[in-house]
Amino acid sequence: MTKRAEKRLKNKKKSSFSQDSSIKEQTEVSDVPKQRSIKNPFLNAYVNHYKFLLLLPLIMLLLAIFQIGFQTATTGDFIAKDISLKGGISITIENVDINIESLQEYLQSNGFNINIRNIQSGGRTIGTIIESDINLNDQGSIDSLLEAIRSQVTFEDYSLEGVGANIGQSFFNQAMIALLCSFILMALIVSITFRTFIPSIAVILAAFSDITITVAIANLLGIKFSTAGLAALLMLIGYSVDTDILLTTRVLKRSEGSLLSRVYSAFKTGVMMNATTIVAIAIALMITSSDIIRQIMVILFIGILVDQINTWIQNVGILRLYIEHKENAKK
């Protein structure tokens, strides 16, 4: 082979290598839209106006704090408690068709503070539960309530359960201590894991926002928290931190690709994780007849939806501000 032919062959290989590298770079960049000239208005706002979008989770958190503060000032409790947390009685009537709306209206008009719900199994009603904040030891008030119910509903057998006010308050205090301890331990582990102030605070803030906003929404929906509802808040801390740690790890501890490409990679994984959880929750809500399971699922469902905003808008925005500040400081 002549020297001229060898030179042509080398130039051809260099050209091929350059084209392959160019294609590879274009592929990496195309994983996420460029930061400018994005036609989709929603994606454009997410990529180019993330600082403005940070106002959304901030406003949600402030409104949630206001709602919880207002509820505490007016009722004395930051959540609505059922009888398992504040004490009271529960009357269960089975195999009787009861119009709960009319019965509840009648009992409330007679001065009883009650809550009525149906027990369902296989898509049909098999019983009714009537809850009241009457003291378990106040037999006269219990008899008056039963008499008022019998004036509207014909039934023979019923079961009566009760929780003392002191026991209910004890359950509530212990659950609050468990919730507080789990949050503190979570914050400690996150701080040790990342050892950087701003990213650690971003994860902790997202978890705090998830809990606070979920409680406020549950209050607005009239959900009365039981011990199961407080357990759901404990579970929500784990779900919240899971996606935030995924995001922070991908963004801070990986160097390949651009910042937006790493965010996009974490987004795809995180959304898939939450989507499978939401599907499982939806199936559980459709097939369960247990009020305990239903309350846990509803609170988790609300919390996971709230977490999407706090993770992919709030946490992403804080991390982008942090990284861009570091890069500007180096220049």
C-alpha positions, 0 to 999 in steps of 0.5 A: 500500500502506498503512503498516499493510500495509507494517509487516506485510510487514516483520514477516513478513520479519523472522519468516521471516529469524529462522526461517531463522537458527534452522534454520541454527543448529540444522543447524550444532549438529546436526552433532555431538551436544551435549556433554550428554545423549547416549544412546549410551554410546560417544559419550557417553564420547568427548564427555564423558569424553575425559580418562578416555579419554586413559588408553587410548593412554597405557597402550598406549604404556607397555605397548609400551615395556615389551615393547620393553625386555623384548625388548631385555634378553632378546635384545639387539635391540628387534626380531626380525631376519631374515637380511637384518639379522643375517646368515645363509643362506637355502635355497630348495627349489622344486616339493617338497611339504614339511610345514614344521611337522614339518621345523621341529620336527625341525631345531630338535630337532637344534640348528638355529636356523631359520625356514621359510616357503612361497612361494605363487603363485596360491593354491598352494605353489611352494617353501619357504624355510629360513632359518638364522643360520649364518655364510655362511663356515661351510661345515661347518654349512651341510653339516650343515643340508643333510644334516639337511634331506635326511633328511626331504625328498627334493629335487635342486636348491636355491639358497643365498643368504647375508648376512654378519653385518657387512653385515646389521648395516650395513643395520640401522644405516643403516635406523635412521639413516634412521628417526631422521632422518625422525622429526626432520625430521617433528618440525621441519616440524610445529613450523614449521607450527603454531608452537605447542608443545602442538599440535606435541607432540601430533602428534609424540607420536602419530607416536612412539606409532604407531611404538612400539606397532606395533613391540611388536605385531609383536614379539608376533606373531613378525614378523621384520623385514627391510629391507622392514619397516623401510621400512614403519615409515618409510612409517608416519610419513607416514601417521600425521602425515597424519591428525594434521595434518588434525585439528590444522589443522581444529581450530586454523586454522578458526573456523566451527562449534563445537570438536566440529563441527570435530573431527567434520569432520576425523574423517569425512575422516580415517576415509575416508582410512584406510579406503581405505588399509586396503582397498588393503592388504587387496587387496594381502595377498590377491593378493601372493605376495611376502614383502617386500610382505606384510611391508610391508602387515602392518606398515602395517595394524597401524600404521594401526589403532593410529593411529586410537586415537592420533589420534582419542582421544589427539590430540583429547583433548590439543587439547581440553584445550589449547583449553579451557585457552586459553578459560578463561585469557581469562575 
